[in-house]
Amino acid sequence: MQQIVQDVGRNKLVPDISSEERFYTLSLDIRALIAEFLQDNVGSQWPNLSVLHAQAANYARCAMTTASRWVLQLTQVGTDFRLVRSVDRWILERRQ
């Protein structure tokens, strides 16, 4: 019996990963995809932020709420991107 336990412990099909590690890794993947989306769309314009969030969510294959949170975090002061409000649209710019 001890041999079986040792063999199973050594020869697992997948490594042991906690749910926290799994969700944290997923969050990092989503953040990277949202950052990639923003990089690819510098200079683009959106009529409102909901459209931007929806497109980012489709790109990253995540919920719109998740995408909106990452867009907010990646466009705050001190980050690489910023959203500029014009008369009737939002414009994505890269900070210098």
Contacts in CASP RR format, 6 or more apart in sequence:
PFRMAT RR
TARGET T0000
AUTHOR 0000-0000-0000
METHOD contacts of the structure
MODEL  1
MQQIVQDVGRNKLVPDISSEERFYTLSLDIRALIAEFLQDNVGSQWPNLS
VLHAQAANYARCAMTTASRWVLQLTQVGTDFRLVRSVDRWILERRQ
30 60 0 8 1.000
30 62 0 8 1.000
30 66 0 8 1.000
30 67 0 8 1.000
30 70 0 8 1.000
31 70 0 8 1.000
31 74 0 8 1.000
33 59 0 8 1.000
33 60 0 8 1.000
33 61 0 8 1.000
33 62 0 8 1.000
34 56 0 8 1.000
34 59 0 8 1.000
34 60 0 8 1.000
34 67 0 8 1.000
34 70 0 8 1.000
34 71 0 8 1.000
34 74 0 8 1.000
35 70 0 8 1.000
35 74 0 8 1.000
35 80 0 8 1.000
36 59 0 8 1.000
37 55 0 8 1.000
37 56 0 8 1.000
37 59 0 8 1.000
37 60 0 8 1.000
38 56 0 8 1.000
38 71 0 8 1.000
38 74 0 8 1.000
38 75 0 8 1.000
38 80 0 8 1.000
38 81 0 8 1.000
38 92 0 8 1.000
41 92 0 8 1.000
42 81 0 8 1.000
42 92 0 8 1.000
42 93 0 8 1.000
42 94 0 8 1.000
43 91 0 8 1.000
43 92 0 8 1.000
43 93 0 8 1.000
44 91 0 8 1.000
44 92 0 8 1.000
45 86 0 8 1.000
45 89 0 8 1.000
45 90 0 8 1.000
45 91 0 8 1.000
45 92 0 8 1.000
46 52 0 8 1.000
46 55 0 8 1.000
46 89 0 8 1.000
46 90 0 8 1.000
46 92 0 8 1.000
47 88 0 8 1.000
47 89 0 8 1.000
47 90 0 8 1.000
48 90 0 8 1.000
49 68 0 8 1.000
49 71 0 8 1.000
49 83 0 8 1.000
49 90 0 8 1.000
50 64 0 8 1.000
52 71 0 8 1.000
52 83 0 8 1.000
52 90 0 8 1.000
52 92 0 8 1.000
53 64 0 8 1.000
53 67 0 8 1.000
53 68 0 8 1.000
53 71 0 8 1.000
54 64 0 8 1.000
54 67 0 8 1.000
56 67 0 8 1.000
56 68 0 8 1.000
56 70 0 8 1.000
56 71 0 8 1.000
57 63 0 8 1.000
57 64 0 8 1.000
57 66 0 8 1.000
57 67 0 8 1.000
57 68 0 8 1.000
60 66 0 8 1.000
60 67 0 8 1.000
60 70 0 8 1.000
71 83 0 8 1.000
73 79 0 8 1.000
74 80 0 8 1.000
74 81 0 8 1.000
75 81 0 8 1.000
75 82 0 8 1.000
75 83 0 8 1.000
75 92 0 8 1.000
78 95 0 8 1.000
79 95 0 8 1.000
80 94 0 8 1.000
80 95 0 8 1.000
81 92 0 8 1.000
81 93 0 8 1.000
81 94 0 8 1.000
81 95 0 8 1.000
82 92 0 8 1.000
82 93 0 8 1.000
82 94 0 8 1.000
82 95 0 8 1.000
83 90 0 8 1.000
83 91 0 8 1.000
83 92 0 8 1.000
83 93 0 8 1.000
84 90 0 8 1.000
84 91 0 8 1.000
84 92 0 8 1.000
84 93 0 8 1.000
END
